[in-house]
Amino acid sequence: MDQDARDGGGRRPGPHRSVLKVEYVYRHTFATRTGARLRIATWITGFYNTHRLHSVCGYYSPIDYEKDHRANSDLEPAA
């Protein structure tokens, strides 16, 4: 495995990773790596993106922010 593959393609982890660890990973025990991935993905789609408020989104959840943005956008969708 090359260095880019090990370190995420040269990108530094964003603040979302810290939130994920503090709010979910450190509070749970996982039997397997696969089980951890499944439960984390479920938490992200079921809570983090739908209910948790994000300061970058004006303290809306990402889902609500996108819905509001689409409803107030004058742009036509690309074909």
PDB file as gemmi writes it, atoms N, CA and C in Angstrom:
CRYST1    1.000    1.000    1.000  90.00  90.00  90.00 P 1                      
ATOM      1  N   MET A   1       0.859  -1.173   0.000  1.00  0.00           N  
ATOM      2  CA  MET A   1       0.000   0.000   0.000  1.00  0.00           C  
ATOM      3  C   MET A   1       0.899   1.228   0.000  1.00  0.00           C  
ATOM      4  N   ASP A   2       0.611   2.184  -0.870  1.00  0.00           N  
ATOM      5  CA  ASP A   2       1.437   3.385  -0.928  1.00  0.00           C  
ATOM      6  C   ASP A   2       1.037   4.393   0.143  1.00  0.00           C  
ATOM      7  N   GLN A   3       1.875   5.405   0.335  1.00  0.00           N  
ATOM      8  CA  GLN A   3       1.653   6.381   1.404  1.00  0.00           C  
ATOM      9  C   GLN A   3       0.325   7.116   1.247  1.00  0.00           C  
ATOM     10  N   ASP A   4      -0.046   7.507   0.028  1.00  0.00           N  
ATOM     11  CA  ASP A   4      -1.304   8.224  -0.165  1.00  0.00           C  
ATOM     12  C   ASP A   4      -2.506   7.387   0.261  1.00  0.00           C  
ATOM     13  N   ALA A   5      -2.474   6.097  -0.005  1.00  0.00           N  
ATOM     14  CA  ALA A   5      -3.581   5.236   0.377  1.00  0.00           C  
ATOM     15  C   ALA A   5      -3.670   5.112   1.898  1.00  0.00           C  
ATOM     16  N   ARG A   6      -2.508   5.095   2.569  1.00  0.00           N  
ATOM     17  CA  ARG A   6      -2.509   4.972   4.033  1.00  0.00           C  
ATOM     18  C   ARG A   6      -2.998   6.230   4.725  1.00  0.00           C  
ATOM     19  N   ASP A   7      -2.674   7.396   4.176  1.00  0.00           N  
ATOM     20  CA  ASP A   7      -3.024   8.634   4.886  1.00  0.00           C  
ATOM     21  C   ASP A   7      -4.210   9.366   4.272  1.00  0.00           C  
ATOM     22  N   GLY A   8      -5.032   8.675   3.517  1.00  0.00           N  
ATOM     23  CA  GLY A   8      -6.244   9.291   2.984  1.00  0.00           C  
ATOM     24  C   GLY A   8      -5.997  10.154   1.763  1.00  0.00           C  
ATOM     25  N   GLY A   9      -5.014   9.813   0.955  1.00  0.00           N  
ATOM     26  CA  GLY A   9      -4.770  10.554  -0.274  1.00  0.00           C  
ATOM     27  C   GLY A   9      -4.064  11.886  -0.034  1.00  0.00           C  
ATOM     28  N   GLY A  10      -3.365  12.020   1.086  1.00  0.00           N  
ATOM     29  CA  GLY A  10      -2.631  13.239   1.355  1.00  0.00           C  
ATOM     30  C   GLY A  10      -3.466  14.307   2.041  1.00  0.00           C  
ATOM     31  N   ARG A  11      -4.740  14.049   2.259  1.00  0.00           N  
ATOM     32  CA  ARG A  11      -5.599  15.029   2.926  1.00  0.00           C  
ATOM     33  C   ARG A  11      -5.541  14.820   4.428  1.00  0.00           C  
ATOM     34  N   ARG A  12      -5.623  15.912   5.153  1.00  0.00           N  
ATOM     35  CA  ARG A  12      -5.688  15.819   6.601  1.00  0.00           C  
ATOM     36  C   ARG A  12      -7.134  15.574   7.009  1.00  0.00           C  
ATOM     37  N   PRO A  13      -7.332  14.803   8.080  1.00  0.00           N  
ATOM     38  CA  PRO A  13      -8.709  14.568   8.532  1.00  0.00           C  
ATOM     39  C   PRO A  13      -9.360  15.873   8.957  1.00  0.00           C  
ATOM     40  N   GLY A  14     -10.627  16.024   8.620  1.00  0.00           N  
ATOM     41  CA  GLY A  14     -11.345  17.241   8.959  1.00  0.00           C  
ATOM     42  C   GLY A  14     -11.923  17.181  10.364  1.00  0.00           C  
ATOM     43  N   PRO A  15     -12.520  18.278  10.786  1.00  0.00           N  
ATOM     44  CA  PRO A  15     -13.094  18.321  12.134  1.00  0.00           C  
ATOM     45  C   PRO A  15     -14.236  17.332  12.338  1.00  0.00           C  
ATOM     46  N   HIS A  16     -14.869  16.896  11.238  1.00  0.00           N  
ATOM     47  CA  HIS A  16     -15.952  15.917  11.361  1.00  0.00           C  
ATOM     48  C   HIS A  16     -15.463  14.612  11.975  1.00  0.00           C  
ATOM     49  N   ARG A  17     -14.204  14.256  11.730  1.00  0.00           N  
ATOM     50  CA  ARG A  17     -13.670  13.021  12.296  1.00  0.00           C  
ATOM     51  C   ARG A  17     -13.579  13.124  13.818  1.00  0.00           C  
ATOM     52  N   SER A  18     -13.181  14.283  14.328  1.00  0.00           N  
ATOM     53  CA  SER A  18     -13.105  14.492  15.765  1.00  0.00           C  
ATOM     54  C   SER A  18     -14.489  14.392  16.393  1.00  0.00           C  
ATOM     55  N   VAL A  19     -15.476  15.006  15.761  1.00  0.00           N  
ATOM     56  CA  VAL A  19     -16.852  14.946  16.259  1.00  0.00           C  
ATOM     57  C   VAL A  19     -17.335  13.502  16.268  1.00  0.00           C  
ATOM     58  N   LEU A  20     -17.065  12.778  15.204  1.00  0.00           N  
ATOM     59  CA  LEU A  20     -17.464  11.372  15.115  1.00  0.00           C  
ATOM     60  C   LEU A  20     -16.875  10.579  16.269  1.00  0.00           C  
ATOM     61  N   LYS A  21     -15.588  10.766  16.533  1.00  0.00           N  
ATOM     62  CA  LYS A  21     -14.947  10.003  17.604  1.00  0.00           C  
ATOM     63  C   LYS A  21     -15.503  10.375  18.974  1.00  0.00           C  
ATOM     64  N   VAL A  22     -15.624  11.661  19.251  1.00  0.00           N  
ATOM     65  CA  VAL A  22     -16.080  12.105  20.564  1.00  0.00           C  
ATOM     66  C   VAL A  22     -17.544  11.760  20.798  1.00  0.00           C  
ATOM     67  N   GLU A  23     -18.398  11.999  19.810  1.00  0.00           N  
ATOM     68  CA  GLU A  23     -19.831  11.814  20.001  1.00  0.00           C  
ATOM     69  C   GLU A  23     -20.304  10.377  19.807  1.00  0.00           C  
ATOM     70  N   TYR A  24     -19.516   9.536  19.133  1.00  0.00           N  
ATOM     71  CA  TYR A  24     -20.026   8.189  18.897  1.00  0.00           C  
ATOM     72  C   TYR A  24     -19.010   7.086  19.196  1.00  0.00           C  
ATOM     73  N   VAL A  25     -17.869   7.125  18.564  1.00  0.00           N  
ATOM     74  CA  VAL A  25     -16.925   6.007  18.657  1.00  0.00           C  
ATOM     75  C   VAL A  25     -16.457   5.765  20.089  1.00  0.00           C  
ATOM     76  N   TYR A  26     -16.060   6.812  20.790  1.00  0.00           N  
ATOM     77  CA  TYR A  26     -15.545   6.633  22.149  1.00  0.00           C  
ATOM     78  C   TYR A  26     -16.620   6.218  23.145  1.00  0.00           C  
ATOM     79  N   ARG A  27     -17.875   6.353  22.797  1.00  0.00           N  
ATOM     80  CA  ARG A  27     -18.972   6.008  23.700  1.00  0.00           C  
ATOM     81  C   ARG A  27     -19.522   4.601  23.467  1.00  0.00           C  
ATOM     82  N   HIS A  28     -18.989   3.894  22.471  1.00  0.00           N  
ATOM     83  CA  HIS A  28     -19.502   2.564  22.144  1.00  0.00           C  
ATOM     84  C   HIS A  28     -18.367   1.551  22.044  1.00  0.00           C  
ATOM     85  N   THR A  29     -18.719   0.304  22.200  1.00  0.00           N  
ATOM     86  CA  THR A  29     -17.788  -0.801  22.026  1.00  0.00           C  
ATOM     87  C   THR A  29     -18.263  -1.606  20.827  1.00  0.00           C  
ATOM     88  N   PHE A  30     -17.331  -1.980  19.976  1.00  0.00           N  
ATOM     89  CA  PHE A  30     -17.659  -2.715  18.760  1.00  0.00           C  
ATOM     90  C   PHE A  30     -16.958  -4.070  18.781  1.00  0.00           C  
ATOM     91  N   ALA A  31     -17.686  -5.126  18.440  1.00  0.00           N  
ATOM     92  CA  ALA A  31     -17.126  -6.474  18.451  1.00  0.00           C  
ATOM     93  C   ALA A  31     -16.184  -6.707  17.278  1.00  0.00           C  
ATOM     94  N   THR A  32     -16.538  -6.156  16.133  1.00  0.00           N  
ATOM     95  CA  THR A  32     -15.711  -6.350  14.938  1.00  0.00           C  
ATOM     96  C   THR A  32     -15.565  -5.035  14.188  1.00  0.00           C  
ATOM     97  N   ARG A  33     -14.588  -4.979  13.325  1.00  0.00           N  
ATOM     98  CA  ARG A  33     -14.388  -3.785  12.507  1.00  0.00           C  
ATOM     99  C   ARG A  33     -15.569  -3.588  11.558  1.00  0.00           C  
ATOM    100  N   THR A  34     -16.083  -4.670  11.010  1.00  0.00           N  
ATOM    101  CA  THR A  34     -17.243  -4.592  10.115  1.00  0.00           C  
ATOM    102  C   THR A  34     -18.465  -4.082  10.872  1.00  0.00           C  
ATOM    103  N   GLY A  35     -18.654  -4.585  12.078  1.00  0.00           N  
ATOM    104  CA  GLY A  35     -19.762  -4.107  12.900  1.00  0.00           C  
ATOM    105  C   GLY A  35     -19.626  -2.631  13.228  1.00  0.00           C  
ATOM    106  N   ALA A  36     -18.396  -2.193  13.496  1.00  0.00           N  
ATOM    107  CA  ALA A  36     -18.153  -0.779  13.777  1.00  0.00           C  
ATOM    108  C   ALA A  36     -18.487   0.073  12.560  1.00  0.00           C  
ATOM    109  N   ARG A  37     -18.044  -0.347  11.396  1.00  0.00           N  
ATOM    110  CA  ARG A  37     -18.329   0.414  10.169  1.00  0.00           C  
ATOM    111  C   ARG A  37     -19.836   0.532   9.922  1.00  0.00           C  
ATOM    112  N   LEU A  38     -20.543  -0.556  10.119  1.00  0.00           N  
ATOM    113  CA  LEU A  38     -21.988  -0.556   9.898  1.00  0.00           C  
ATOM    114  C   LEU A  38     -22.692   0.374  10.883  1.00  0.00           C  
ATOM    115  N   ARG A  39     -22.345   0.276  12.167  1.00  0.00           N  
ATOM    116  CA  ARG A  39     -22.991   1.121  13.176  1.00  0.00           C  
ATOM    117  C   ARG A  39     -22.633   2.593  13.003  1.00  0.00           C  
ATOM    118  N   ILE A  40     -21.392   2.878  12.622  1.00  0.00           N  
ATOM    119  CA  ILE A  40     -20.991   4.273  12.399  1.00  0.00           C  
ATOM    120  C   ILE A  40     -21.721   4.839  11.192  1.00  0.00           C  
ATOM    121  N   ALA A  41     -21.800   4.078  10.110  1.00  0.00           N  
ATOM    122  CA  ALA A  41     -22.516   4.543   8.912  1.00  0.00           C  
ATOM    123  C   ALA A  41     -23.994   4.789   9.234  1.00  0.00           C  
ATOM    124  N   THR A  42     -24.579   3.918  10.040  1.00  0.00           N  
ATOM    125  CA  THR A  42     -25.972   4.091  10.443  1.00  0.00           C  
ATOM    126  C   THR A  42     -26.134   5.356  11.272  1.00  0.00           C  
ATOM    127  N   TRP A  43     -25.190   5.616  12.177  1.00  0.00           N  
ATOM    128  CA  TRP A  43     -25.252   6.824  13.011  1.00  0.00           C  
ATOM    129  C   TRP A  43     -25.127   8.085  12.156  1.00  0.00           C  
ATOM    130  N   ILE A  44     -24.229   8.050  11.178  1.00  0.00           N  
ATOM    131  CA  ILE A  44     -24.034   9.219  10.316  1.00  0.00           C  
ATOM    132  C   ILE A  44     -25.302   9.508   9.525  1.00  0.00           C  
ATOM    133  N   THR A  45     -25.886   8.491   8.910  1.00  0.00           N  
ATOM    134  CA  THR A  45     -27.078   8.720   8.088  1.00  0.00           C  
ATOM    135  C   THR A  45     -28.339   8.916   8.920  1.00  0.00           C  
ATOM    136  N   GLY A  46     -28.396   8.316  10.105  1.00  0.00           N  
ATOM    137  CA  GLY A  46     -29.591   8.394  10.920  1.00  0.00           C  
ATOM    138  C   GLY A  46     -29.631   9.549  11.893  1.00  0.00           C  
ATOM    139  N   PHE A  47     -28.463  10.090  12.285  1.00  0.00           N  
ATOM    140  CA  PHE A  47     -28.455  11.189  13.246  1.00  0.00           C  
ATOM    141  C   PHE A  47     -27.604  12.363  12.772  1.00  0.00           C  
ATOM    142  N   TYR A  48     -26.356  12.110  12.454  1.00  0.00           N  
ATOM    143  CA  TYR A  48     -25.414  13.193  12.172  1.00  0.00           C  
ATOM    144  C   TYR A  48     -25.881  14.077  11.020  1.00  0.00           C  
ATOM    145  N   ASN A  49     -26.366  13.486   9.958  1.00  0.00           N  
ATOM    146  CA  ASN A  49     -26.795  14.271   8.798  1.00  0.00           C  
ATOM    147  C   ASN A  49     -28.253  14.707   8.852  1.00  0.00           C  
ATOM    148  N   THR A  50     -29.031  14.143   9.750  1.00  0.00           N  
ATOM    149  CA  THR A  50     -30.458  14.472   9.764  1.00  0.00           C  
ATOM    150  C   THR A  50     -30.904  15.281  10.976  1.00  0.00           C  
ATOM    151  N   HIS A  51     -30.229  15.144  12.103  1.00  0.00           N  
ATOM    152  CA  HIS A  51     -30.674  15.814  13.320  1.00  0.00           C  
ATOM    153  C   HIS A  51     -29.645  16.772  13.928  1.00  0.00           C  
ATOM    154  N   ARG A  52     -28.371  16.410  13.881  1.00  0.00           N  
ATOM    155  CA  ARG A  52     -27.353  17.218  14.545  1.00  0.00           C  
ATOM    156  C   ARG A  52     -27.194  18.549  13.821  1.00  0.00           C  
ATOM    157  N   LEU A  53     -27.170  19.636  14.589  1.00  0.00           N  
ATOM    158  CA  LEU A  53     -27.030  20.968  14.008  1.00  0.00           C  
ATOM    159  C   LEU A  53     -25.558  21.252  13.738  1.00  0.00           C  
ATOM    160  N   HIS A  54     -25.284  21.858  12.586  1.00  0.00           N  
ATOM    161  CA  HIS A  54     -23.907  22.153  12.168  1.00  0.00           C  
ATOM    162  C   HIS A  54     -23.745  23.666  12.043  1.00  0.00           C  
ATOM    163  N   SER A  55     -22.720  24.201  12.650  1.00  0.00           N  
ATOM    164  CA  SER A  55     -22.509  25.648  12.609  1.00  0.00           C  
ATOM    165  C   SER A  55     -22.255  26.133  11.182  1.00  0.00           C  
ATOM    166  N   VAL A  56     -21.579  25.341  10.379  1.00  0.00           N  
ATOM    167  CA  VAL A  56     -21.287  25.742   9.005  1.00  0.00           C  
ATOM    168  C   VAL A  56     -22.564  25.843   8.165  1.00  0.00           C  
ATOM    169  N   CYS A  57     -23.629  25.189   8.595  1.00  0.00           N  
ATOM    170  CA  CYS A  57     -24.918  25.221   7.888  1.00  0.00           C  
ATOM    171  C   CYS A  57     -25.883  26.204   8.535  1.00  0.00           C  
ATOM    172  N   GLY A  58     -25.368  27.155   9.292  1.00  0.00           N  
ATOM    173  CA  GLY A  58     -26.251  28.113   9.956  1.00  0.00           C  
ATOM    174  C   GLY A  58     -27.076  27.474  11.060  1.00  0.00           C  
ATOM    175  N   TYR A  59     -26.503  26.465  11.709  1.00  0.00           N  
ATOM    176  CA  TYR A  59     -27.154  25.724  12.789  1.00  0.00           C  
ATOM    177  C   TYR A  59     -28.427  25.010  12.336  1.00  0.00           C  
ATOM    178  N   TYR A  60     -28.362  24.504  11.116  1.00  0.00           N  
ATOM    179  CA  TYR A  60     -29.352  23.564  10.590  1.00  0.00           C  
ATOM    180  C   TYR A  60     -28.661  22.216  10.453  1.00  0.00           C  
ATOM    181  N   SER A  61     -29.436  21.147  10.376  1.00  0.00           N  
ATOM    182  CA  SER A  61     -28.843  19.861  10.022  1.00  0.00           C  
ATOM    183  C   SER A  61     -28.494  19.931   8.534  1.00  0.00           C  
ATOM    184  N   PRO A  62     -27.512  19.158   8.068  1.00  0.00           N  
ATOM    185  CA  PRO A  62     -27.174  19.193   6.644  1.00  0.00           C  
ATOM    186  C   PRO A  62     -28.365  18.904   5.733  1.00  0.00           C  
ATOM    187  N   ILE A  63     -29.231  17.982   6.132  1.00  0.00           N  
ATOM    188  CA  ILE A  63     -30.403  17.652   5.319  1.00  0.00           C  
ATOM    189  C   ILE A  63     -31.341  18.846   5.219  1.00  0.00           C  
ATOM    190  N   ASP A  64     -31.635  19.488   6.358  1.00  0.00           N  
ATOM    191  CA  ASP A  64     -32.522  20.657   6.347  1.00  0.00           C  
ATOM    192  C   ASP A  64     -31.896  21.822   5.588  1.00  0.00           C  
ATOM    193  N   TYR A  65     -30.593  21.975   5.716  1.00  0.00           N  
ATOM    194  CA  TYR A  65     -29.888  23.045   5.003  1.00  0.00           C  
ATOM    195  C   TYR A  65     -30.024  22.855   3.491  1.00  0.00           C  
ATOM    196  N   GLU A  66     -29.807  21.630   3.025  1.00  0.00           N  
ATOM    197  CA  GLU A  66     -29.931  21.355   1.586  1.00  0.00           C  
ATOM    198  C   GLU A  66     -31.364  21.553   1.103  1.00  0.00           C  
ATOM    199  N   LYS A  67     -32.350  21.107   1.889  1.00  0.00           N  
ATOM    200  CA  LYS A  67     -33.751  21.295   1.500  1.00  0.00           C  
ATOM    201  C   LYS A  67     -34.078  22.779   1.382  1.00  0.00           C  
ATOM    202  N   ASP A  68     -33.637  23.567   2.355  1.00  0.00           N  
ATOM    203  CA  ASP A  68     -33.883  25.007   2.348  1.00  0.00           C  
ATOM    204  C   ASP A  68     -33.171  25.666   1.168  1.00  0.00           C  
ATOM    205  N   HIS A  69     -31.952  25.231   0.917  1.00  0.00           N  
ATOM    206  CA  HIS A  69     -31.183  25.788  -0.198  1.00  0.00           C  
ATOM    207  C   HIS A  69     -31.878  25.504  -1.536  1.00  0.00           C  
ATOM    208  N   ARG A  70     -32.339  24.269  -1.707  1.00  0.00           N  
ATOM    209  CA  ARG A  70     -33.032  23.908  -2.951  1.00  0.00           C  
ATOM    210  C   ARG A  70     -34.340  24.665  -3.107  1.00  0.00           C  
ATOM    211  N   ALA A  71     -35.059  24.849  -2.014  1.00  0.00           N  
ATOM    212  CA  ALA A  71     -36.348  25.535  -2.072  1.00  0.00           C  
ATOM    213  C   ALA A  71     -36.168  27.017  -2.404  1.00  0.00           C  
ATOM    214  N   ASN A  72     -35.055  27.600  -1.983  1.00  0.00           N  
ATOM    215  CA  ASN A  72     -34.818  29.034  -2.205  1.00  0.00           C  
ATOM    216  C   ASN A  72     -33.893  29.328  -3.370  1.00  0.00           C  
ATOM    217  N   SER A  73     -33.512  28.300  -4.105  1.00  0.00           N  
ATOM    218  CA  SER A  73     -32.578  28.476  -5.218  1.00  0.00           C  
ATOM    219  C   SER A  73     -33.334  28.774  -6.506  1.00  0.00           C  
ATOM    220  N   ASP A  74     -32.833  29.748  -7.257  1.00  0.00           N  
ATOM    221  CA  ASP A  74     -33.412  30.081  -8.545  1.00  0.00           C  
ATOM    222  C   ASP A  74     -32.759  29.325  -9.681  1.00  0.00           C  
ATOM    223  N   LEU A  75     -31.763  28.501  -9.360  1.00  0.00           N  
ATOM    224  CA  LEU A  75     -31.032  27.785 -10.388  1.00  0.00           C  
ATOM    225  C   LEU A  75     -31.829  26.578 -10.851  1.00  0.00           C  
ATOM    226  N   GLU A  76     -31.767  26.317 -12.133  1.00  0.00           N  
ATOM    227  CA  GLU A  76     -32.383  25.122 -12.691  1.00  0.00           C  
ATOM    228  C   GLU A  76     -31.398  23.969 -12.541  1.00  0.00           C  
ATOM    229  N   PRO A  77     -31.870  22.767 -12.267  1.00  0.00           N  
ATOM    230  CA  PRO A  77     -30.970  21.629 -12.184  1.00  0.00           C  
ATOM    231  C   PRO A  77     -30.302  21.352 -13.523  1.00  0.00           C  
ATOM    232  N   ALA A  78     -29.056  20.931 -13.471  1.00  0.00           N  
ATOM    233  CA  ALA A  78     -28.316  20.608 -14.703  1.00  0.00           C  
ATOM    234  C   ALA A  78     -28.923  19.380 -15.357  1.00  0.00           C  
ATOM    235  N   ALA A  79     -28.956  19.374 -16.664  1.00  0.00           N  
ATOM    236  CA  ALA A  79     -29.521  18.237 -17.386  1.00  0.00           C  
ATOM    237  C   ALA A  79     -28.518  17.156 -17.591  1.00  0.00           C  
TER     238      ALA A  79                                                      
END                                                                             
